[in-house]
Amino acid sequence: MQLARFINAFKRLETPFYFYDLDILDQTLRLYTKLIRKYGYHAHYAMKANANPQILEIIHRAGLGADCVSGNEVQLALDLGFDPDTIIYAGVGKTDKEIRMSLQGDIFSFNCESVPEIKVINDLAAQMGKKAGISLRLNPDIDAKTNKHITTGRAKDKFGISGKDLTEALEVINSCENVKFLGLHMHIGSQITDMDVFEKLCKKMNTFQKWFEQKNINVEHINMGGGLAIDYEKPIENLISPFETYFETIHHNLEVRKGQKVHFEPGRTLVGQCGFLISRVLFVKKGKEKEFVILDAGMNDLIRPALYNVRHAIYNLTSESSKNKTYDVVGPVCESADRFDEAVKMKETSRGDLLVICSAGAYGQVMGMRYNQKELAQAYYSPDL
Ligand SMILES: *Cc1c(COP(=O)(O)O)cnc(C)c1O
């Protein structure tokens, strides 16, 4: 695999640590931005996927804006030099302090998720003598057919404004002097593999657009959110998500009016595959029914398997055995949920071996925590090692 050339360097480092292969990030960004330019779209990186400053710097340099879900994310984007005109702020629960910070920073758009939120943004903007750009995040009631924990566009999910509240939302916008209506936004979930879902999303957007047009309201901006999946099963073979197919699907199904701007908020799909969690085997333990590989990395470093019950590909980087065996791969944290995967087939493993957990670039390091008073994992980068 592509990590082979780094193994000697890995052996000298304290584990566990995150390793970012910046060549992979570059390759991914090059294709993504090429297609964005081809279609004349606009992209805003969803910072919550990975807010590591080095990664953000590279994405900023590639010309993307920032999609934020908290005041501190907005502030970080501003501090790193993202143009305020490219910063978007979504989230169902924006505090007054966070709204004020974002108004202060003159960001492009608040993606509003409820009618009361529009009123609060208007009041705070009035107090500060500002006019806030707002978009409506719509809940289209579409099942993204992904993991239930990361589905956001069904009627029963907490996100977005439902169709039945649109008339009221418009009345409120019309009565508010300190907000300016920019357009419509949808983000229906994450790790979406099925292109039919994106086709449906486009068709819903077309319907919503018509509703606004019938009321003679100009929808200048359309934001299709993020959500495109990466391949967790075959990360080595499928390093880059099917961007061509994705954008073709959008291009063929979304009705774009003259002068309208189309936006995207990619997160996972840009950074997922460039990140690896490298960990050392502490013990190999034969239980009564299973054999456990116990790592020095745990759910405190990468919580996705414990939180969402999902799998990451795991390989033994250093074993020279020709035998394959089956293990449960677990962490050291005092929780039974601290388990990376069950029945993993890999090379016969012994104490001291280095294992890699792949596809850890998105929702990995950024979700790291100090539970059990563990240290936060360090990060290293490919050209520097
Ligand atoms: C999380 C999030 C994204 C990014 O989702 P990915 O699946 O990582 O692409 C985009 N937009 C909003 C509003 C989000 O909350």
The ligand as a MOL file (V3000), in Angstrom:
LIG
                    3D

  0  0  0     0  0            999 V3000
M  V30 BEGIN CTAB
M  V30 COUNTS 15 15 0 0 0
M  V30 BEGIN ATOM
M  V30 1 C -21.6220 18.3010 8.0380 0
M  V30 2 C -22.1670 19.2200 7.0350 0
M  V30 3 C -21.6910 19.1880 5.7190 0
M  V30 4 C -20.6330 18.2280 5.2320 0
M  V30 5 O -21.0410 16.9170 5.1910 0
M  V30 6 P -20.0940 15.8030 4.5700 0
M  V30 7 O -20.9010 14.5820 4.5770 0
M  V30 8 O -18.8800 15.7080 5.4100 0
M  V30 9 O -19.7700 16.2310 3.1680 0
M  V30 10 C -22.2220 20.0900 4.8230 0
M  V30 11 N -23.1710 20.9860 5.1930 0
M  V30 12 C -23.6500 21.0340 6.4450 0
M  V30 13 C -24.6740 22.0330 6.7780 0
M  V30 14 C -23.1640 20.1620 7.4030 0
M  V30 15 O -23.6480 20.2220 8.6550 0
M  V30 END ATOM
M  V30 BEGIN BOND
M  V30 1 1 1 2
M  V30 2 1 2 3
M  V30 3 2 2 14
M  V30 4 1 3 4
M  V30 5 2 3 10
M  V30 6 1 4 5
M  V30 7 1 5 6
M  V30 8 2 6 7
M  V30 9 1 6 8
M  V30 10 1 6 9
M  V30 11 1 10 11
M  V30 12 2 11 12
M  V30 13 1 12 13
M  V30 14 1 12 14
M  V30 15 1 14 15
M  V30 END BOND
M  V30 END CTAB
M  END
